[in-house]
Amino acid sequence: MSDALAAARRRFSKRGLPQRAALVLLLFLLLAKAALVVTFPLGAILNRPASLVVTDREGRPLRGTLSAAGEWRLPVPLADMGRWMPAAAIALEDRRFYLHGGIDTIAIARAAWQNFTGGRVVSGASTITSQVVRLAVDRPRTPWAKAVEFSQGAALEFFMDKDEILETYLNSVPFGGNTRGVEAAARSWFGKPAKELSLAEAALLAGLLRGPAYYRPDRHPERALALRNRLIDTLESRGVATPQEARRAKAEPLPTKRRAISSARIQAAEAAARYGGAAEARDGYGRFRSTLDSAMQRLLTGELTAALGNMEPGVTAAAVLVENETGKVRGYVGNAREGTGSGASWVDCALSPRSPGSTLKPFVYALAFESGRAIPATMLADTPQQPSGGGTRNFDRLFRGPVSARTALADSLNIPAVRILRAAGAENVLGLFRRLGFSQLTREAEWYGDSLALGGCEVSPLELARAYRTLAAGGLDSPLVWNERAGLSAGTRVISAEAAALTLDILKDTRRNLPLYGEAGADGKTVAFKTGTSYGLRDAWTAAVTRKWTLVVWFGDPGGRPHRGLVGLKAAAPSAVRIMLKLTKKDDPWFTLPPSVVRKELCALSGAPRNQWCPQIRRDLFIEGVSDAAPCLLHTMKDGEISIKWPPELEGFFAGRGNREAEQPLTITSPKGGAVYAVGAENNKLILSSKGGRGPVYWFVDGELAGDSGEGAPIAWKMREGVHKIAAADEYGAADEIEITVKNRADDGTEELPLLEENR
């Protein structure tokens, strides 16, 4: 500006009076323009309050809320307004919009003549630009106000280009009531975004601008239809629509009622807005792009709703699905009955603190693994804690005697979990729970006691999803992510990667998973999961993990009332496993074990590194440099025979039963763990036999039921090439597992691979 004024000053000094007068007039006009710029309400135009719109990860709206002005205003880019609405607005409101500079002099002359000859105000010659100014500042309808609007409209064209002005107009124009802007109007009257409006729908909305109440199609359909068709004729005459398009548009019916703009399922969007900081993270159009995936939402809702069809009306369900790599919440169902109007369907149960039952046990075991106090093979005593049989009891009221930590956690036995809690230290366990984000644990460890391992506290499904995602992330905890544009924050180490790996390896126990896999069609897929049932049958839980996903499913009564069917394995696990199997591809890779986690030869009974007298071995996971490397202390040599020195809690348990031999742990005797077998046309059967355990023994090969037999009786399995996991289990939870390799008989002149004696 200073350079221009200096140049003008130089020219002024060299020219005569006419030139000086012209320059004075030019300076006057520049000053007048500057005055308009100073007083121009640009902020009022650009900063009109907008509704907050929460969208899914692809930008599809999930829910909108009223703006700070109490309006439904859902601004969208001009490119998202479709073909018809911008074209109709220009053709009907300002035909020369792209030709004038904010003031249409032709329209002013025409309006002046019409008003003069008619003796009244017939036309106002407003442009879209001047209407934007009027929308920003409410002035009385006087000639002076009109002149100010025209002047400020001309100034507005210095700040914004034509498309920006048109976009601002269509996002700000009122459609009656508290509906403002074409997007809100399109969703209110037609239940669709503006970009999907037809010619007829756009013409109807353009007609509403001329009298929102007078032309309401649900109250005055005749008026609305007549005006809409006249406007369609105008659009045809002005070349916006072809005769065929106009004819088809007139045949479209009018809407008969307004629709609710807010979604019926609002809990997911509200959770995303709350935890994602939507107010600060939304874009210039008032939109917050959440991490929620609409396809995942439909999957969760469909599975939970189907499951609820077989349950009492007072029971509902909630679920949280997290993408492990990013920590982003992809699915969230706060209440599967939301929108039904039944009972407490308005309660967001995914945020409600509830008793988690046994779903916290894996973290207790993980702490013991991390400290070296136990490994999956470690023998634990599932025996009464008091001589009278009182104290903690298992869910089925049975005692199994010696069990491995692997079996105890997979089968969710309570007494071994309490023993692990005491070994790890209640204070340490409570500290871990707090680091995992369980916000309701506000009391001291003494107050919770042994119940810390059994769910005697409160957590929400959302908190539990974060904790299990920490296991999937190798023990690194970080807040869940709700903003699609945000990255995962740096994680905090709360569990060692080795302990997390051991825990997840237990939770993918195929023997336990088989019934659920069978009904859902596992087809080579692997899912680790843990169930939980709260005291009094008030809450049924399942937390499930794959390499890619973490899922928590909860079933219960929002009022806390008990229901007989609320058992984790029966109520929650089927839905959780079905969901995870649908999200998992065949042969998706499992987690890679950390380098320090190895498979080591261990005593099949004690789980400790074997000594020279251990009769049976098993290979199981061991953390080098952390797990206790002391050899087995159970097996000793006494009077030339191998003897077992039981710990006191098992010695007393066996003495009370009077038959120690019957309580020997279930052990696979054939085939031998780690052995290699050859299969041919004649020798293709392998004998499966065991000793110990109680009752029938069920055999599983690679997670598939191979058959069952009486106690100790063998069965034959038809071999096939490959590496196979063979597991045996009795109906009381005792189990053993080995791994073998089967190869084809050598046909290239090499020595034939050996077979066991039973298979020769």
WOPELIN-V671786 format. One record per backbone hydrogen bond with DSSP energy under -0.5 kcal/mol. CO is the residue of the C=O (numbers start at 0). NH is the residue of the N-H. If there is no record, write none. Layout:
# WOPELIN-V671786
co->CO nh->NH
co->CO nh->NH
This chain:
# WOPELIN-V671786
co->0 nh->4
co->1 nh->5
co->2 nh->6
co->3 nh->7
co->4 nh->8
co->5 nh->9
co->6 nh->10
co->7 nh->11
co->8 nh->12
co->9 nh->13
co->10 nh->13
co->10 nh->14
co->15 nh->19
co->16 nh->20
co->17 nh->21
co->18 nh->22
co->19 nh->23
co->20 nh->24
co->21 nh->25
co->22 nh->26
co->23 nh->27
co->24 nh->28
co->25 nh->29
co->26 nh->30
co->27 nh->31
co->28 nh->32
co->29 nh->33
co->30 nh->34
co->31 nh->35
co->32 nh->36
co->33 nh->37
co->34 nh->38
co->35 nh->39
co->36 nh->39
co->39 nh->41
co->40 nh->44
co->41 nh->45
co->42 nh->46
co->44 nh->47
co->50 nh->52
co->51 nh->53
co->51 nh->64
co->52 nh->54
co->52 nh->287
co->53 nh->61
co->53 nh->62
co->54 nh->289
co->55 nh->58
co->59 nh->55
co->62 nh->53
co->66 nh->69
co->70 nh->66
co->70 nh->72
co->71 nh->179
co->72 nh->50
co->72 nh->74
co->76 nh->79
co->77 nh->80
co->79 nh->194
co->80 nh->84
co->82 nh->86
co->83 nh->87
co->84 nh->88
co->85 nh->89
co->86 nh->90
co->87 nh->91
co->88 nh->92
co->88 nh->93
co->89 nh->93
co->93 nh->96
co->95 nh->98
co->95 nh->99
co->102 nh->100
co->102 nh->104
co->103 nh->107
co->104 nh->108
co->105 nh->109
co->106 nh->110
co->107 nh->111
co->108 nh->112
co->109 nh->113
co->110 nh->114
co->111 nh->115
co->112 nh->116
co->113 nh->117
co->114 nh->118
co->114 nh->119
co->119 nh->121
co->126 nh->130
co->127 nh->131
co->128 nh->132
co->129 nh->133
co->130 nh->134
co->131 nh->135
co->132 nh->136
co->136 nh->138
co->139 nh->141
co->141 nh->145
co->142 nh->146
co->143 nh->147
co->144 nh->148
co->145 nh->149
co->146 nh->150
co->147 nh->151
co->148 nh->152
co->149 nh->153
co->150 nh->154
co->151 nh->155
co->152 nh->156
co->154 nh->157
co->154 nh->158
co->155 nh->158
co->155 nh->159
co->160 nh->164
co->161 nh->165
co->162 nh->166
co->163 nh->167
co->164 nh->168
co->165 nh->169
co->166 nh->170
co->167 nh->171
co->168 nh->171
co->168 nh->172
co->169 nh->181
co->172 nh->180
co->175 nh->178
co->177 nh->71
co->177 nh->179
co->178 nh->174
co->179 nh->73
co->180 nh->184
co->181 nh->185
co->182 nh->186
co->183 nh->187
co->184 nh->188
co->185 nh->189
co->185 nh->190
co->185 nh->191
co->186 nh->190
co->187 nh->258
co->192 nh->195
co->193 nh->196
co->197 nh->201
co->198 nh->202
co->199 nh->203
co->200 nh->204
co->201 nh->205
co->202 nh->206
co->203 nh->207
co->204 nh->208
co->206 nh->209
co->207 nh->210
co->210 nh->214
co->212 nh->215
co->215 nh->218
co->215 nh->219
co->219 nh->223
co->220 nh->224
co->221 nh->225
co->222 nh->226
co->223 nh->227
co->224 nh->228
co->225 nh->229
co->226 nh->230
co->227 nh->231
co->228 nh->232
co->229 nh->233
co->230 nh->234
co->231 nh->235
co->232 nh->236
co->233 nh->237
co->234 nh->239
co->234 nh->240
co->235 nh->238
co->241 nh->245
co->242 nh->246
co->243 nh->247
co->244 nh->248
co->245 nh->249
co->246 nh->250
co->247 nh->250
co->248 nh->251
co->263 nh->265
co->265 nh->269
co->266 nh->270
co->267 nh->271
co->268 nh->272
co->269 nh->273
co->270 nh->274
co->271 nh->275
co->272 nh->276
co->272 nh->277
co->273 nh->276
co->276 nh->279
co->276 nh->280
co->277 nh->281
co->282 nh->285
co->285 nh->52
co->286 nh->282
co->286 nh->288
co->287 nh->54
co->287 nh->289
co->288 nh->483
co->288 nh->484
co->291 nh->56
co->291 nh->293
co->292 nh->296
co->293 nh->297
co->294 nh->298
co->295 nh->299
co->296 nh->300
co->297 nh->301
co->298 nh->302
co->299 nh->303
co->300 nh->304
co->301 nh->305
co->302 nh->306
co->303 nh->307
co->304 nh->308
co->305 nh->308
co->306 nh->309
co->307 nh->310
co->311 nh->314
co->313 nh->557
co->315 nh->555
co->316 nh->335
co->317 nh->553
co->318 nh->332
co->319 nh->551
co->320 nh->329
co->320 nh->330
co->321 nh->323
co->321 nh->549
co->322 nh->326
co->322 nh->327
co->326 nh->480
co->327 nh->322
co->327 nh->329
co->329 nh->292
co->330 nh->320
co->331 nh->333
co->332 nh->318
co->333 nh->348
co->333 nh->349
co->334 nh->337
co->336 nh->339
co->341 nh->344
co->343 nh->346
co->346 nh->348
co->347 nh->350
co->348 nh->351
co->348 nh->460
co->349 nh->461
co->353 nh->458
co->355 nh->358
co->356 nh->359
co->357 nh->360
co->359 nh->362
co->359 nh->363
co->360 nh->363
co->360 nh->364
co->361 nh->365
co->362 nh->366
co->363 nh->367
co->364 nh->368
co->365 nh->369
co->366 nh->370
co->367 nh->371
co->367 nh->372
co->367 nh->373
co->368 nh->371
co->371 nh->627
co->374 nh->377
co->375 nh->405
co->377 nh->404
co->379 nh->381
co->379 nh->402
co->380 nh->382
co->381 nh->400
co->385 nh->388
co->389 nh->384
co->389 nh->385
co->393 nh->396
co->400 nh->381
co->402 nh->379
co->403 nh->407
co->404 nh->408
co->405 nh->409
co->406 nh->410
co->407 nh->412
co->408 nh->411
co->412 nh->416
co->413 nh->417
co->414 nh->418
co->415 nh->419
co->416 nh->420
co->417 nh->421
co->418 nh->422
co->419 nh->423
co->420 nh->424
co->424 nh->428
co->425 nh->429
co->426 nh->430
co->427 nh->431
co->428 nh->432
co->429 nh->433
co->430 nh->434
co->431 nh->435
co->432 nh->437
co->433 nh->436
co->436 nh->438
co->437 nh->440
co->439 nh->441
co->443 nh->446
co->443 nh->447
co->444 nh->448
co->447 nh->450
co->448 nh->451
co->449 nh->452
co->450 nh->453
co->450 nh->454
co->450 nh->455
co->454 nh->356
co->454 nh->456
co->458 nh->353
co->459 nh->463
co->460 nh->464
co->461 nh->465
co->462 nh->466
co->463 nh->467
co->464 nh->468
co->465 nh->469
co->466 nh->470
co->467 nh->471
co->468 nh->472
co->469 nh->474
co->469 nh->475
co->470 nh->473
co->472 nh->475
co->474 nh->476
co->474 nh->493
co->474 nh->494
co->476 nh->491
co->480 nh->328
co->481 nh->290
co->481 nh->483
co->482 nh->485
co->491 nh->476
co->491 nh->493
co->495 nh->499
co->496 nh->500
co->497 nh->501
co->498 nh->502
co->499 nh->503
co->500 nh->504
co->501 nh->505
co->502 nh->506
co->503 nh->507
co->505 nh->508
co->506 nh->528
co->508 nh->512
co->509 nh->513
co->512 nh->515
co->512 nh->516
co->513 nh->517
co->514 nh->518
co->515 nh->519
co->516 nh->520
co->516 nh->521
co->521 nh->524
co->523 nh->586
co->527 nh->544
co->529 nh->542
co->531 nh->540
co->533 nh->536
co->536 nh->562
co->537 nh->556
co->538 nh->533
co->539 nh->554
co->540 nh->531
co->541 nh->552
co->542 nh->529
co->543 nh->550
co->544 nh->527
co->547 nh->323
co->548 nh->545
co->549 nh->321
co->550 nh->543
co->551 nh->319
co->552 nh->541
co->553 nh->317
co->554 nh->539
co->555 nh->315
co->555 nh->557
co->556 nh->559
co->562 nh->565
co->564 nh->566
co->566 nh->569
co->566 nh->570
co->566 nh->571
co->567 nh->571
co->567 nh->572
co->571 nh->575
co->572 nh->576
co->573 nh->577
co->574 nh->578
co->575 nh->579
co->576 nh->580
co->577 nh->581
co->578 nh->582
co->579 nh->583
co->580 nh->583
co->584 nh->587
co->593 nh->596
co->595 nh->597
co->595 nh->623
co->597 nh->599
co->597 nh->621
co->599 nh->619
co->600 nh->609
co->601 nh->617
co->602 nh->606
co->605 nh->378
co->607 nh->602
co->608 nh->631
co->610 nh->613
co->615 nh->603
co->617 nh->601
co->617 nh->619
co->619 nh->599
co->621 nh->597
co->621 nh->623
co->622 nh->625
co->622 nh->626
co->629 nh->608
co->633 nh->635
co->633 nh->644
co->635 nh->637
co->635 nh->642
co->637 nh->640
co->640 nh->637
co->642 nh->635
co->642 nh->644
co->643 nh->645
co->646 nh->649
co->646 nh->650
co->647 nh->651
co->648 nh->652
co->649 nh->653
co->650 nh->654
co->651 nh->655
co->652 nh->656
co->653 nh->657
co->653 nh->658
co->659 nh->662
co->660 nh->663
co->663 nh->692
co->666 nh->690
co->669 nh->688
co->671 nh->674
co->674 nh->740
co->676 nh->742
co->678 nh->744
co->681 nh->683
co->682 nh->679
co->683 nh->718
co->685 nh->716
co->686 nh->688
co->687 nh->714
co->688 nh->668
co->688 nh->669
co->690 nh->666
co->693 nh->730
co->695 nh->730
co->696 nh->708
co->697 nh->728
co->698 nh->705
co->698 nh->706
co->699 nh->701
co->699 nh->726
co->700 nh->703
co->703 nh->700
co->706 nh->698
co->708 nh->696
co->709 nh->712
co->714 nh->687
co->716 nh->685
co->716 nh->718
co->721 nh->741
co->723 nh->725
co->723 nh->739
co->724 nh->701
co->724 nh->726
co->725 nh->737
co->726 nh->699
co->727 nh->735
co->728 nh->697
co->729 nh->732
co->733 nh->729
co->735 nh->727
co->737 nh->725
co->738 nh->673
co->739 nh->723
co->740 nh->676
co->741 nh->721
co->742 nh->678
co->755 nh->758
co->756 nh->759
